């Protein structure tokens, strides 16, 4: 069954060890912040810092195993139909980020979307780590300067991960509509996911 991650919102789901999850960029230009937690101990979570130390890459790719803050395998990257441009450096947006960008008042954001998605499963957590920002395009130059660019993915592009432990996977269809990270139209869209054995 294909499930929806609503535009500008979050969704979380349980996945068993050995199952796979497909995350679909339905309309092509949507960034999908992605977290993973050990279902039996939520203080253990997928860590981009620990994963980079293991895979020695800034952008995880097919064949790479993503690790937790306790250095255990949690997800294996098994398929990617996009050009392979993702981000494992930038933190999840929060309301404070939008204030720094000049927005007045409350703005939907990935940090709160994660909390709300986990709440729907009646789960609480204290740590989350930097998300794996699927389809997000953050190029860098030789001096290490970062730039926010629009995704290079196309409608229907997807990635697939295999769970290496019982896990909770959480997503946010990023609400960013000030910068062009969700495309030049700055119109966040829904995305989809599917779990299979």
Secondary structure by P-SEA (a helix, b strand, c coil): cccccccccbbbbbbcccbbbbbbcccccbbbbbbbcccccccccccaaaaaaacccccccccbbbbcccccccccccccccccccccccccccaaaaaaaccccccccaaaaaaaaaaaaccccccccccccccbbbbbcccbbbbbbccccccccbbbbbbccbbbbbbbccccccccccccccbbbbbbccccc
